[in-house]
Amino acid sequence: MRVLIVEDEALVALEIEGMLALAGHEAVAQADDLPSAVAAAEAERPDLALVDIQLAQGTSGLDVAAALKERGVPVLFATGNCPTELGRGLALGCLHKPISDRALAAAVEAAGAVLRGEPVPEHAPSALHFF
């Protein structure tokens, strides 16, 4: 799966990129705020975006999710501050930080299943919930 990483902490973004690569996915771009996320989404057309909630320049991941949804890019929040009702309708769900390589791989796989109209796999990580 081609994944856009929207994370304002560079080391965390690099770690997520490495974990995605190990799981056989491609991190197509990294962004740290709303303008860079929109630009990356339009340039790369990712299959999925992993979006933190608190981003650079005071940008909210909720605003990023809304902008990406308008562009047809599905979002999975990856954050320590998962929105509940505020995220419903903007994203598929939320993967709670801290994120392990195994949890990330399983979450991306589960998101792919949901996007294909399949049921959530039984082995989805406990740190993941869908809206």
MODELLER restraints for C-alpha pairs under 7 A, 6 or more apart:
rsr = mdl.restraints
at = mdl.atoms
rsr.add(forms.Gaussian(group=physical.xy_distance, feature=features.Distance(at['CA:1:A'], at['CA:25:A']), mean=4.99, stdev=0.5))
rsr.add(forms.Gaussian(group=physical.xy_distance, feature=features.Distance(at['CA:1:A'], at['CA:26:A']), mean=6.19, stdev=0.5))
rsr.add(forms.Gaussian(group=physical.xy_distance, feature=features.Distance(at['CA:1:A'], at['CA:47:A']), mean=6.13, stdev=0.5))
rsr.add(forms.Gaussian(group=physical.xy_distance, feature=features.Distance(at['CA:2:A'], at['CA:25:A']), mean=6.19, stdev=0.5))
rsr.add(forms.Gaussian(group=physical.xy_distance, feature=features.Distance(at['CA:2:A'], at['CA:26:A']), mean=4.87, stdev=0.5))
rsr.add(forms.Gaussian(group=physical.xy_distance, feature=features.Distance(at['CA:2:A'], at['CA:27:A']), mean=5.97, stdev=0.5))
rsr.add(forms.Gaussian(group=physical.xy_distance, feature=features.Distance(at['CA:2:A'], at['CA:28:A']), mean=6.02, stdev=0.5))
rsr.add(forms.Gaussian(group=physical.xy_distance, feature=features.Distance(at['CA:2:A'], at['CA:46:A']), mean=5.04, stdev=0.5))
rsr.add(forms.Gaussian(group=physical.xy_distance, feature=features.Distance(at['CA:2:A'], at['CA:47:A']), mean=5.14, stdev=0.5))
rsr.add(forms.Gaussian(group=physical.xy_distance, feature=features.Distance(at['CA:2:A'], at['CA:48:A']), mean=6.56, stdev=0.5))
rsr.add(forms.Gaussian(group=physical.xy_distance, feature=features.Distance(at['CA:3:A'], at['CA:26:A']), mean=6.00, stdev=0.5))
rsr.add(forms.Gaussian(group=physical.xy_distance, feature=features.Distance(at['CA:3:A'], at['CA:27:A']), mean=4.78, stdev=0.5))
rsr.add(forms.Gaussian(group=physical.xy_distance, feature=features.Distance(at['CA:3:A'], at['CA:28:A']), mean=5.73, stdev=0.5))
rsr.add(forms.Gaussian(group=physical.xy_distance, feature=features.Distance(at['CA:3:A'], at['CA:46:A']), mean=5.36, stdev=0.5))
rsr.add(forms.Gaussian(group=physical.xy_distance, feature=features.Distance(at['CA:3:A'], at['CA:47:A']), mean=5.97, stdev=0.5))
rsr.add(forms.Gaussian(group=physical.xy_distance, feature=features.Distance(at['CA:3:A'], at['CA:48:A']), mean=4.96, stdev=0.5))
rsr.add(forms.Gaussian(group=physical.xy_distance, feature=features.Distance(at['CA:3:A'], at['CA:49:A']), mean=5.42, stdev=0.5))
rsr.add(forms.Gaussian(group=physical.xy_distance, feature=features.Distance(at['CA:4:A'], at['CA:27:A']), mean=5.84, stdev=0.5))
rsr.add(forms.Gaussian(group=physical.xy_distance, feature=features.Distance(at['CA:4:A'], at['CA:28:A']), mean=5.61, stdev=0.5))
rsr.add(forms.Gaussian(group=physical.xy_distance, feature=features.Distance(at['CA:4:A'], at['CA:29:A']), mean=5.21, stdev=0.5))
rsr.add(forms.Gaussian(group=physical.xy_distance, feature=features.Distance(at['CA:4:A'], at['CA:30:A']), mean=6.07, stdev=0.5))
rsr.add(forms.Gaussian(group=physical.xy_distance, feature=features.Distance(at['CA:4:A'], at['CA:46:A']), mean=5.95, stdev=0.5))
rsr.add(forms.Gaussian(group=physical.xy_distance, feature=features.Distance(at['CA:4:A'], at['CA:48:A']), mean=6.35, stdev=0.5))
rsr.add(forms.Gaussian(group=physical.xy_distance, feature=features.Distance(at['CA:4:A'], at['CA:49:A']), mean=4.48, stdev=0.5))
rsr.add(forms.Gaussian(group=physical.xy_distance, feature=features.Distance(at['CA:4:A'], at['CA:50:A']), mean=6.22, stdev=0.5))
rsr.add(forms.Gaussian(group=physical.xy_distance, feature=features.Distance(at['CA:5:A'], at['CA:13:A']), mean=6.61, stdev=0.5))
rsr.add(forms.Gaussian(group=physical.xy_distance, feature=features.Distance(at['CA:5:A'], at['CA:27:A']), mean=6.89, stdev=0.5))
rsr.add(forms.Gaussian(group=physical.xy_distance, feature=features.Distance(at['CA:5:A'], at['CA:29:A']), mean=6.28, stdev=0.5))
rsr.add(forms.Gaussian(group=physical.xy_distance, feature=features.Distance(at['CA:5:A'], at['CA:30:A']), mean=4.75, stdev=0.5))
rsr.add(forms.Gaussian(group=physical.xy_distance, feature=features.Distance(at['CA:5:A'], at['CA:31:A']), mean=6.25, stdev=0.5))
rsr.add(forms.Gaussian(group=physical.xy_distance, feature=features.Distance(at['CA:5:A'], at['CA:49:A']), mean=5.88, stdev=0.5))
rsr.add(forms.Gaussian(group=physical.xy_distance, feature=features.Distance(at['CA:5:A'], at['CA:50:A']), mean=5.07, stdev=0.5))
rsr.add(forms.Gaussian(group=physical.xy_distance, feature=features.Distance(at['CA:5:A'], at['CA:51:A']), mean=6.37, stdev=0.5))
rsr.add(forms.Gaussian(group=physical.xy_distance, feature=features.Distance(at['CA:6:A'], at['CA:30:A']), mean=5.79, stdev=0.5))
rsr.add(forms.Gaussian(group=physical.xy_distance, feature=features.Distance(at['CA:6:A'], at['CA:31:A']), mean=4.67, stdev=0.5))
rsr.add(forms.Gaussian(group=physical.xy_distance, feature=features.Distance(at['CA:6:A'], at['CA:32:A']), mean=5.41, stdev=0.5))
rsr.add(forms.Gaussian(group=physical.xy_distance, feature=features.Distance(at['CA:6:A'], at['CA:37:A']), mean=6.42, stdev=0.5))
rsr.add(forms.Gaussian(group=physical.xy_distance, feature=features.Distance(at['CA:6:A'], at['CA:50:A']), mean=5.96, stdev=0.5))
rsr.add(forms.Gaussian(group=physical.xy_distance, feature=features.Distance(at['CA:6:A'], at['CA:51:A']), mean=4.67, stdev=0.5))
rsr.add(forms.Gaussian(group=physical.xy_distance, feature=features.Distance(at['CA:6:A'], at['CA:52:A']), mean=6.17, stdev=0.5))
rsr.add(forms.Gaussian(group=physical.xy_distance, feature=features.Distance(at['CA:7:A'], at['CA:13:A']), mean=5.73, stdev=0.5))
rsr.add(forms.Gaussian(group=physical.xy_distance, feature=features.Distance(at['CA:7:A'], at['CA:31:A']), mean=6.25, stdev=0.5))
rsr.add(forms.Gaussian(group=physical.xy_distance, feature=features.Distance(at['CA:7:A'], at['CA:32:A']), mean=5.00, stdev=0.5))
rsr.add(forms.Gaussian(group=physical.xy_distance, feature=features.Distance(at['CA:7:A'], at['CA:51:A']), mean=6.36, stdev=0.5))
rsr.add(forms.Gaussian(group=physical.xy_distance, feature=features.Distance(at['CA:7:A'], at['CA:52:A']), mean=5.45, stdev=0.5))
rsr.add(forms.Gaussian(group=physical.xy_distance, feature=features.Distance(at['CA:7:A'], at['CA:55:A']), mean=6.44, stdev=0.5))
rsr.add(forms.Gaussian(group=physical.xy_distance, feature=features.Distance(at['CA:8:A'], at['CA:32:A']), mean=4.24, stdev=0.5))
rsr.add(forms.Gaussian(group=physical.xy_distance, feature=features.Distance(at['CA:8:A'], at['CA:55:A']), mean=5.18, stdev=0.5))
rsr.add(forms.Gaussian(group=physical.xy_distance, feature=features.Distance(at['CA:8:A'], at['CA:56:A']), mean=5.44, stdev=0.5))
rsr.add(forms.Gaussian(group=physical.xy_distance, feature=features.Distance(at['CA:17:A'], at['CA:27:A']), mean=5.66, stdev=0.5))
rsr.add(forms.Gaussian(group=physical.xy_distance, feature=features.Distance(at['CA:19:A'], at['CA:101:A']), mean=5.28, stdev=0.5))
rsr.add(forms.Gaussian(group=physical.xy_distance, feature=features.Distance(at['CA:20:A'], at['CA:26:A']), mean=6.46, stdev=0.5))
rsr.add(forms.Gaussian(group=physical.xy_distance, feature=features.Distance(at['CA:20:A'], at['CA:27:A']), mean=6.71, stdev=0.5))
rsr.add(forms.Gaussian(group=physical.xy_distance, feature=features.Distance(at['CA:20:A'], at['CA:105:A']), mean=6.77, stdev=0.5))
rsr.add(forms.Gaussian(group=physical.xy_distance, feature=features.Distance(at['CA:23:A'], at['CA:105:A']), mean=5.58, stdev=0.5))
rsr.add(forms.Gaussian(group=physical.xy_distance, feature=features.Distance(at['CA:28:A'], at['CA:44:A']), mean=6.57, stdev=0.5))
rsr.add(forms.Gaussian(group=physical.xy_distance, feature=features.Distance(at['CA:28:A'], at['CA:46:A']), mean=6.93, stdev=0.5))
rsr.add(forms.Gaussian(group=physical.xy_distance, feature=features.Distance(at['CA:29:A'], at['CA:40:A']), mean=6.31, stdev=0.5))
rsr.add(forms.Gaussian(group=physical.xy_distance, feature=features.Distance(at['CA:31:A'], at['CA:37:A']), mean=4.98, stdev=0.5))
rsr.add(forms.Gaussian(group=physical.xy_distance, feature=features.Distance(at['CA:32:A'], at['CA:55:A']), mean=5.98, stdev=0.5))
rsr.add(forms.Gaussian(group=physical.xy_distance, feature=features.Distance(at['CA:32:A'], at['CA:56:A']), mean=5.65, stdev=0.5))
rsr.add(forms.Gaussian(group=physical.xy_distance, feature=features.Distance(at['CA:33:A'], at['CA:55:A']), mean=5.59, stdev=0.5))
rsr.add(forms.Gaussian(group=physical.xy_distance, feature=features.Distance(at['CA:33:A'], at['CA:56:A']), mean=5.23, stdev=0.5))
rsr.add(forms.Gaussian(group=physical.xy_distance, feature=features.Distance(at['CA:33:A'], at['CA:57:A']), mean=6.58, stdev=0.5))
rsr.add(forms.Gaussian(group=physical.xy_distance, feature=features.Distance(at['CA:33:A'], at['CA:59:A']), mean=5.69, stdev=0.5))
rsr.add(forms.Gaussian(group=physical.xy_distance, feature=features.Distance(at['CA:34:A'], at['CA:59:A']), mean=6.14, stdev=0.5))
rsr.add(forms.Gaussian(group=physical.xy_distance, feature=features.Distance(at['CA:34:A'], at['CA:64:A']), mean=5.34, stdev=0.5))
rsr.add(forms.Gaussian(group=physical.xy_distance, feature=features.Distance(at['CA:37:A'], at['CA:64:A']), mean=6.97, stdev=0.5))
rsr.add(forms.Gaussian(group=physical.xy_distance, feature=features.Distance(at['CA:38:A'], at['CA:67:A']), mean=6.96, stdev=0.5))
rsr.add(forms.Gaussian(group=physical.xy_distance, feature=features.Distance(at['CA:38:A'], at['CA:68:A']), mean=6.70, stdev=0.5))
rsr.add(forms.Gaussian(group=physical.xy_distance, feature=features.Distance(at['CA:46:A'], at['CA:73:A']), mean=6.66, stdev=0.5))
rsr.add(forms.Gaussian(group=physical.xy_distance, feature=features.Distance(at['CA:47:A'], at['CA:73:A']), mean=6.44, stdev=0.5))
rsr.add(forms.Gaussian(group=physical.xy_distance, feature=features.Distance(at['CA:47:A'], at['CA:74:A']), mean=6.96, stdev=0.5))
rsr.add(forms.Gaussian(group=physical.xy_distance, feature=features.Distance(at['CA:48:A'], at['CA:73:A']), mean=6.01, stdev=0.5))
rsr.add(forms.Gaussian(group=physical.xy_distance, feature=features.Distance(at['CA:48:A'], at['CA:74:A']), mean=5.10, stdev=0.5))
rsr.add(forms.Gaussian(group=physical.xy_distance, feature=features.Distance(at['CA:48:A'], at['CA:75:A']), mean=5.76, stdev=0.5))
rsr.add(forms.Gaussian(group=physical.xy_distance, feature=features.Distance(at['CA:49:A'], at['CA:73:A']), mean=6.86, stdev=0.5))
rsr.add(forms.Gaussian(group=physical.xy_distance, feature=features.Distance(at['CA:49:A'], at['CA:74:A']), mean=6.25, stdev=0.5))
rsr.add(forms.Gaussian(group=physical.xy_distance, feature=features.Distance(at['CA:49:A'], at['CA:75:A']), mean=4.76, stdev=0.5))
rsr.add(forms.Gaussian(group=physical.xy_distance, feature=features.Distance(at['CA:49:A'], at['CA:76:A']), mean=6.17, stdev=0.5))
rsr.add(forms.Gaussian(group=physical.xy_distance, feature=features.Distance(at['CA:50:A'], at['CA:75:A']), mean=5.99, stdev=0.5))
rsr.add(forms.Gaussian(group=physical.xy_distance, feature=features.Distance(at['CA:50:A'], at['CA:76:A']), mean=5.04, stdev=0.5))
rsr.add(forms.Gaussian(group=physical.xy_distance, feature=features.Distance(at['CA:50:A'], at['CA:77:A']), mean=5.56, stdev=0.5))
rsr.add(forms.Gaussian(group=physical.xy_distance, feature=features.Distance(at['CA:50:A'], at['CA:78:A']), mean=5.73, stdev=0.5))
rsr.add(forms.Gaussian(group=physical.xy_distance, feature=features.Distance(at['CA:51:A'], at['CA:61:A']), mean=6.03, stdev=0.5))
rsr.add(forms.Gaussian(group=physical.xy_distance, feature=features.Distance(at['CA:51:A'], at['CA:75:A']), mean=6.73, stdev=0.5))
rsr.add(forms.Gaussian(group=physical.xy_distance, feature=features.Distance(at['CA:51:A'], at['CA:76:A']), mean=6.26, stdev=0.5))
rsr.add(forms.Gaussian(group=physical.xy_distance, feature=features.Distance(at['CA:51:A'], at['CA:77:A']), mean=4.65, stdev=0.5))
rsr.add(forms.Gaussian(group=physical.xy_distance, feature=features.Distance(at['CA:51:A'], at['CA:78:A']), mean=5.45, stdev=0.5))
rsr.add(forms.Gaussian(group=physical.xy_distance, feature=features.Distance(at['CA:52:A'], at['CA:61:A']), mean=5.61, stdev=0.5))
rsr.add(forms.Gaussian(group=physical.xy_distance, feature=features.Distance(at['CA:52:A'], at['CA:77:A']), mean=5.76, stdev=0.5))
rsr.add(forms.Gaussian(group=physical.xy_distance, feature=features.Distance(at['CA:52:A'], at['CA:78:A']), mean=5.10, stdev=0.5))
rsr.add(forms.Gaussian(group=physical.xy_distance, feature=features.Distance(at['CA:52:A'], at['CA:79:A']), mean=4.87, stdev=0.5))
rsr.add(forms.Gaussian(group=physical.xy_distance, feature=features.Distance(at['CA:53:A'], at['CA:60:A']), mean=5.52, stdev=0.5))
rsr.add(forms.Gaussian(group=physical.xy_distance, feature=features.Distance(at['CA:53:A'], at['CA:61:A']), mean=3.96, stdev=0.5))
rsr.add(forms.Gaussian(group=physical.xy_distance, feature=features.Distance(at['CA:53:A'], at['CA:62:A']), mean=6.48, stdev=0.5))
rsr.add(forms.Gaussian(group=physical.xy_distance, feature=features.Distance(at['CA:53:A'], at['CA:79:A']), mean=6.09, stdev=0.5))
rsr.add(forms.Gaussian(group=physical.xy_distance, feature=features.Distance(at['CA:53:A'], at['CA:81:A']), mean=6.78, stdev=0.5))
rsr.add(forms.Gaussian(group=physical.xy_distance, feature=features.Distance(at['CA:54:A'], at['CA:60:A']), mean=5.40, stdev=0.5))
rsr.add(forms.Gaussian(group=physical.xy_distance, feature=features.Distance(at['CA:54:A'], at['CA:61:A']), mean=6.08, stdev=0.5))
rsr.add(forms.Gaussian(group=physical.xy_distance, feature=features.Distance(at['CA:55:A'], at['CA:61:A']), mean=6.56, stdev=0.5))
rsr.add(forms.Gaussian(group=physical.xy_distance, feature=features.Distance(at['CA:62:A'], at['CA:87:A']), mean=6.73, stdev=0.5))
rsr.add(forms.Gaussian(group=physical.xy_distance, feature=features.Distance(at['CA:65:A'], at['CA:75:A']), mean=6.12, stdev=0.5))
rsr.add(forms.Gaussian(group=physical.xy_distance, feature=features.Distance(at['CA:65:A'], at['CA:90:A']), mean=5.64, stdev=0.5))
rsr.add(forms.Gaussian(group=physical.xy_distance, feature=features.Distance(at['CA:65:A'], at['CA:91:A']), mean=6.49, stdev=0.5))
rsr.add(forms.Gaussian(group=physical.xy_distance, feature=features.Distance(at['CA:66:A'], at['CA:90:A']), mean=5.69, stdev=0.5))
rsr.add(forms.Gaussian(group=physical.xy_distance, feature=features.Distance(at['CA:69:A'], at['CA:90:A']), mean=6.60, stdev=0.5))
rsr.add(forms.Gaussian(group=physical.xy_distance, feature=features.Distance(at['CA:74:A'], at['CA:91:A']), mean=6.49, stdev=0.5))
rsr.add(forms.Gaussian(group=physical.xy_distance, feature=features.Distance(at['CA:74:A'], at['CA:92:A']), mean=6.95, stdev=0.5))
rsr.add(forms.Gaussian(group=physical.xy_distance, feature=features.Distance(at['CA:75:A'], at['CA:91:A']), mean=4.72, stdev=0.5))
rsr.add(forms.Gaussian(group=physical.xy_distance, feature=features.Distance(at['CA:75:A'], at['CA:92:A']), mean=6.00, stdev=0.5))
rsr.add(forms.Gaussian(group=physical.xy_distance, feature=features.Distance(at['CA:76:A'], at['CA:91:A']), mean=5.57, stdev=0.5))
rsr.add(forms.Gaussian(group=physical.xy_distance, feature=features.Distance(at['CA:76:A'], at['CA:92:A']), mean=5.48, stdev=0.5))
rsr.add(forms.Gaussian(group=physical.xy_distance, feature=features.Distance(at['CA:76:A'], at['CA:93:A']), mean=5.36, stdev=0.5))
rsr.add(forms.Gaussian(group=physical.xy_distance, feature=features.Distance(at['CA:76:A'], at['CA:94:A']), mean=5.54, stdev=0.5))
rsr.add(forms.Gaussian(group=physical.xy_distance, feature=features.Distance(at['CA:77:A'], at['CA:91:A']), mean=6.89, stdev=0.5))
rsr.add(forms.Gaussian(group=physical.xy_distance, feature=features.Distance(at['CA:77:A'], at['CA:93:A']), mean=6.25, stdev=0.5))
rsr.add(forms.Gaussian(group=physical.xy_distance, feature=features.Distance(at['CA:77:A'], at['CA:94:A']), mean=4.45, stdev=0.5))
rsr.add(forms.Gaussian(group=physical.xy_distance, feature=features.Distance(at['CA:77:A'], at['CA:95:A']), mean=6.00, stdev=0.5))
rsr.add(forms.Gaussian(group=physical.xy_distance, feature=features.Distance(at['CA:78:A'], at['CA:94:A']), mean=5.84, stdev=0.5))
rsr.add(forms.Gaussian(group=physical.xy_distance, feature=features.Distance(at['CA:78:A'], at['CA:95:A']), mean=4.75, stdev=0.5))
rsr.add(forms.Gaussian(group=physical.xy_distance, feature=features.Distance(at['CA:78:A'], at['CA:96:A']), mean=5.93, stdev=0.5))
rsr.add(forms.Gaussian(group=physical.xy_distance, feature=features.Distance(at['CA:78:A'], at['CA:97:A']), mean=6.49, stdev=0.5))
rsr.add(forms.Gaussian(group=physical.xy_distance, feature=features.Distance(at['CA:79:A'], at['CA:95:A']), mean=6.52, stdev=0.5))
rsr.add(forms.Gaussian(group=physical.xy_distance, feature=features.Distance(at['CA:79:A'], at['CA:96:A']), mean=5.32, stdev=0.5))
rsr.add(forms.Gaussian(group=physical.xy_distance, feature=features.Distance(at['CA:79:A'], at['CA:97:A']), mean=5.16, stdev=0.5))
rsr.add(forms.Gaussian(group=physical.xy_distance, feature=features.Distance(at['CA:80:A'], at['CA:96:A']), mean=5.32, stdev=0.5))
rsr.add(forms.Gaussian(group=physical.xy_distance, feature=features.Distance(at['CA:80:A'], at['CA:97:A']), mean=4.66, stdev=0.5))
rsr.add(forms.Gaussian(group=physical.xy_distance, feature=features.Distance(at['CA:80:A'], at['CA:98:A']), mean=6.99, stdev=0.5))
rsr.add(forms.Gaussian(group=physical.xy_distance, feature=features.Distance(at['CA:82:A'], at['CA:94:A']), mean=6.08, stdev=0.5))
rsr.add(forms.Gaussian(group=physical.xy_distance, feature=features.Distance(at['CA:82:A'], at['CA:96:A']), mean=6.67, stdev=0.5))
rsr.add(forms.Gaussian(group=physical.xy_distance, feature=features.Distance(at['CA:88:A'], at['CA:131:A']), mean=5.56, stdev=0.5))
rsr.add(forms.Gaussian(group=physical.xy_distance, feature=features.Distance(at['CA:92:A'], at['CA:130:A']), mean=5.68, stdev=0.5))
rsr.add(forms.Gaussian(group=physical.xy_distance, feature=features.Distance(at['CA:92:A'], at['CA:131:A']), mean=5.91, stdev=0.5))
rsr.add(forms.Gaussian(group=physical.xy_distance, feature=features.Distance(at['CA:93:A'], at['CA:129:A']), mean=5.50, stdev=0.5))
rsr.add(forms.Gaussian(group=physical.xy_distance, feature=features.Distance(at['CA:93:A'], at['CA:130:A']), mean=3.86, stdev=0.5))
rsr.add(forms.Gaussian(group=physical.xy_distance, feature=features.Distance(at['CA:93:A'], at['CA:131:A']), mean=4.90, stdev=0.5))
rsr.add(forms.Gaussian(group=physical.xy_distance, feature=features.Distance(at['CA:94:A'], at['CA:128:A']), mean=5.69, stdev=0.5))
rsr.add(forms.Gaussian(group=physical.xy_distance, feature=features.Distance(at['CA:94:A'], at['CA:129:A']), mean=5.50, stdev=0.5))
rsr.add(forms.Gaussian(group=physical.xy_distance, feature=features.Distance(at['CA:94:A'], at['CA:130:A']), mean=6.35, stdev=0.5))
rsr.add(forms.Gaussian(group=physical.xy_distance, feature=features.Distance(at['CA:95:A'], at['CA:127:A']), mean=5.61, stdev=0.5))
rsr.add(forms.Gaussian(group=physical.xy_distance, feature=features.Distance(at['CA:95:A'], at['CA:128:A']), mean=4.37, stdev=0.5))
rsr.add(forms.Gaussian(group=physical.xy_distance, feature=features.Distance(at['CA:95:A'], at['CA:129:A']), mean=6.62, stdev=0.5))
rsr.add(forms.Gaussian(group=physical.xy_distance, feature=features.Distance(at['CA:96:A'], at['CA:127:A']), mean=5.24, stdev=0.5))
rsr.add(forms.Gaussian(group=physical.xy_distance, feature=features.Distance(at['CA:96:A'], at['CA:128:A']), mean=6.39, stdev=0.5))
rsr.add(forms.Gaussian(group=physical.xy_distance, feature=features.Distance(at['CA:103:A'], at['CA:125:A']), mean=5.49, stdev=0.5))
rsr.add(forms.Gaussian(group=physical.xy_distance, feature=features.Distance(at['CA:106:A'], at['CA:124:A']), mean=5.69, stdev=0.5))
rsr.add(forms.Gaussian(group=physical.xy_distance, feature=features.Distance(at['CA:106:A'], at['CA:125:A']), mean=6.33, stdev=0.5))
rsr.add(forms.Gaussian(group=physical.xy_distance, feature=features.Distance(at['CA:107:A'], at['CA:124:A']), mean=6.19, stdev=0.5))
rsr.add(forms.Gaussian(group=physical.xy_distance, feature=features.Distance(at['CA:107:A'], at['CA:125:A']), mean=6.53, stdev=0.5))
rsr.add(forms.Gaussian(group=physical.xy_distance, feature=features.Distance(at['CA:107:A'], at['CA:128:A']), mean=6.54, stdev=0.5))
rsr.add(forms.Gaussian(group=physical.xy_distance, feature=features.Distance(at['CA:110:A'], at['CA:120:A']), mean=5.70, stdev=0.5))
rsr.add(forms.Gaussian(group=physical.xy_distance, feature=features.Distance(at['CA:110:A'], at['CA:121:A']), mean=5.92, stdev=0.5))
rsr.add(forms.Gaussian(group=physical.xy_distance, feature=features.Distance(at['CA:110:A'], at['CA:124:A']), mean=6.16, stdev=0.5))
rsr.add(forms.Gaussian(group=physical.xy_distance, feature=features.Distance(at['CA:113:A'], at['CA:119:A']), mean=6.58, stdev=0.5))
rsr.add(forms.Gaussian(group=physical.xy_distance, feature=features.Distance(at['CA:113:A'], at['CA:120:A']), mean=6.40, stdev=0.5))
rsr.add(forms.Gaussian(group=physical.xy_distance, feature=features.Distance(at['CA:114:A'], at['CA:120:A']), mean=6.13, stdev=0.5))
